[in-house]
Amino acid sequence: MLGNSLTNYANWEELLDRTDVANRGIGGDITEGFLGRLKYIIYVKPKIVFIEGGVNDLSRNISQENIIKNLTSIIDTLQKNDIKPVLTTVTLLAEHYKSRNPVEQNKKIKKLNKQIFKLAKDKNIDLIDLNQFVSNENFCNPEYVVKDGIHFSDKTYVIWKQEVEKVLTKENL
């Protein structure tokens, strides 16, 4: 599991009821940081890596072009090492998110997600889109986030777990 705080905050071994899961989520991390620690992920020889990130990049005004370039490089590197990458879209912020203007941030997230969908299609890899379960057209629904409006509630982790399990089942893992 490769990502930022959203990935990091889950106990994936417990959630998935498996002992072969490594959580490589780091709070506040950006896709460039993912690239920087990719060698450590490859070293443990996983069969599959679920990639979740991009929201911190957007909050730091990193261009969508750069985010997609980083995600492409991550995917290519994993595939060259016979590791199956799975992308996850960026989840919309809740309306009560206070750190930044959620309307403007969600516009950026939607635009980035279009590029993430295209990247997954172009690379012929699986994609998990939690927005279809936890968001309306404009915001993440309040019951799926904690008070800060960005981090996931337990309900969201249950949904994410189910989506991860679907991919694992499909891949006979």
Phi, psi and omega per residue, in radians:
M1 nan 1.986 -3.076
L2 -2.008 2.143 -3.137
G3 -3.132 -2.723 -3.111
N4 -1.849 -2.629 -3.090
S5 -1.081 -0.541 3.135
L6 -1.075 -0.693 3.058
T7 -1.271 -0.797 -3.061
N8 -1.051 -0.643 -3.028
Y9 -1.251 -0.164 3.121
A10 -1.654 2.500 2.960
N11 -1.613 1.567 -2.978
W12 -1.152 -0.608 3.102
E13 -1.070 -0.798 3.126
E14 -1.203 -0.787 -3.090
L15 -1.062 -0.773 -3.115
L16 -1.589 -0.076 -3.110
D17 0.938 0.897 -3.134
R18 -2.438 2.679 3.086
T19 -1.852 0.035 -3.083
D20 -1.862 0.572 -3.116
V21 -1.985 2.286 3.065
A22 -1.951 2.205 3.126
N23 -1.653 1.965 3.121
R24 -2.017 0.679 3.026
G25 -1.544 2.405 3.102
I26 -2.275 2.183 3.129
G27 -0.989 2.342 3.099
G28 1.376 0.006 -3.049
D29 -1.277 2.696 3.106
I30 -2.051 2.930 -3.069
T31 -1.066 -0.517 3.066
E32 -1.121 -0.624 3.067
G33 -1.144 -0.633 3.077
F34 -1.035 -0.788 3.126
L35 -1.039 -0.715 -3.095
G36 -1.119 -0.469 -3.138
R37 -1.928 0.221 -3.140
L38 -1.071 -0.618 -3.141
K39 -1.069 -0.577 3.130
Y40 -1.265 -0.534 3.092
I41 -1.258 -0.798 3.133
I42 -1.069 -0.626 -3.119
Y43 -1.013 -0.614 -3.122
V44 -1.456 -0.030 3.054
K45 0.936 0.968 3.089
P46 -1.254 2.737 3.059
K47 -1.477 -0.490 -3.064
I48 -2.558 2.532 3.078
V49 -2.287 2.156 3.050
F50 -1.605 2.171 -3.037
I51 -1.923 2.151 3.118
E52 -2.295 2.065 3.104
G53 3.114 2.971 3.103
G54 2.257 -0.468 -3.087
V55 -1.168 -0.655 3.112
N56 -1.225 -0.606 3.061
D57 -1.019 -0.844 -3.120
L58 -1.064 -0.709 -3.118
S59 -1.207 -0.324 3.088
R60 -1.740 0.213 3.111
N61 1.046 0.557 3.005
I62 -1.346 2.352 -3.052
S63 -1.124 2.604 3.091
Q64 -1.081 -0.606 3.096
E65 -1.025 -0.756 3.138
N66 -1.196 -0.683 3.116
I67 -1.073 -0.823 -3.132
I68 -1.158 -0.650 3.080
K69 -1.063 -0.779 3.127
N70 -1.131 -0.783 3.127
L71 -1.095 -0.692 3.105
T72 -1.077 -0.764 3.134
S73 -1.128 -0.690 3.100
I74 -1.092 -0.847 -3.139
I75 -1.045 -0.864 -3.125
D76 -1.044 -0.745 -3.141
T77 -1.127 -0.776 3.114
L78 -1.074 -0.820 -3.111
Q79 -1.105 -0.666 3.103
K80 -1.099 -0.399 3.134
N81 -1.786 0.353 3.113
D82 1.000 0.655 3.082
I83 -2.000 2.277 -3.112
K84 -1.426 2.067 3.069
P85 -1.540 2.538 3.032
V86 -2.285 2.160 3.137
L87 -1.550 2.691 3.017
T88 -2.214 2.361 3.091
T89 -1.217 2.891 3.067
V90 -1.455 2.258 -3.118
T91 -1.403 2.413 3.105
L92 -1.067 2.659 3.073
L93 -1.430 2.702 3.060
A94 -1.332 2.754 -3.125
E95 -1.073 -0.523 -3.107
H96 -1.486 0.094 3.086
Y97 -1.066 2.165 -2.995
K98 -1.794 -0.404 -3.011
S99 -1.113 -0.581 3.116
R100 -2.472 2.924 3.103
N101 -1.169 1.913 -3.057
P102 -1.145 -0.515 3.127
V103 -1.129 -0.847 -3.129
E104 -1.189 -0.739 3.125
Q105 -1.094 -0.726 -3.132
N106 -1.172 -0.530 3.030
K107 -1.087 -0.757 3.114
K108 -1.139 -0.713 -3.139
I109 -1.100 -0.775 3.139
K110 -1.080 -0.723 3.127
K111 -1.131 -0.771 3.109
L112 -1.110 -0.728 -3.125
N113 -1.079 -0.600 3.055
K114 -1.034 -0.705 3.118
Q115 -1.219 -0.628 3.117
I116 -1.175 -0.734 3.070
F117 -1.033 -0.780 -3.140
K118 -1.113 -0.743 3.141
L119 -1.075 -0.787 3.131
A120 -1.073 -0.722 3.127
K121 -1.151 -0.828 -3.126
D122 -1.072 -0.629 -3.118
K123 -1.589 -0.059 3.123
N124 0.980 0.866 3.136
I125 -2.139 2.813 3.116
D126 -1.224 2.674 -3.134
L127 -2.396 2.340 3.036
I128 -1.873 2.207 3.116
D129 -2.103 1.713 -3.137
L130 -1.259 -0.380 -3.113
N131 -0.987 -0.613 -3.115
Q132 -1.107 -0.358 -3.123
F133 -1.790 -0.546 -2.954
V134 -1.996 -0.078 -3.042
S135 -2.225 2.688 2.898
N136 -1.611 -2.866 -3.096
E137 -1.143 -0.420 -2.992
N138 -2.017 -0.531 -3.032
F139 -2.514 2.773 2.955
C140 -1.269 2.361 -3.139
N141 -1.200 2.434 -3.010
P142 -0.953 -0.569 -3.094
E143 -1.244 -0.180 -3.110
Y144 -1.754 0.021 3.088
V145 -2.311 2.810 3.054
V146 -1.485 -3.036 -3.023
K147 -0.946 -0.550 -3.067
D148 -1.276 -0.245 3.083
G149 1.465 0.070 3.141
I150 -2.248 -0.721 -3.098
H151 -1.404 2.568 -2.980
F152 -1.348 2.546 2.957
S153 -1.468 2.983 3.119
D154 -1.002 -0.613 -3.140
K155 -1.013 -0.702 -3.122
T156 -1.216 -0.694 3.115
Y157 -1.115 -0.588 3.086
V158 -1.127 -0.747 3.116
I159 -1.144 -0.793 3.129
W160 -1.037 -0.787 3.097
K161 -0.952 -0.810 -3.120
Q162 -1.083 -0.689 3.134
E163 -1.212 -0.680 3.068
V164 -1.106 -0.777 -3.138
E165 -1.084 -0.615 3.089
K166 -1.053 -0.772 3.141
V167 -1.178 -0.759 3.141
L168 -1.065 -0.714 3.111
T169 -1.128 -0.792 3.116
K170 -1.011 -0.629 -3.096
E171 -1.592 0.091 -3.091
N172 0.957 0.723 3.102
L173 -1.966 nan nan
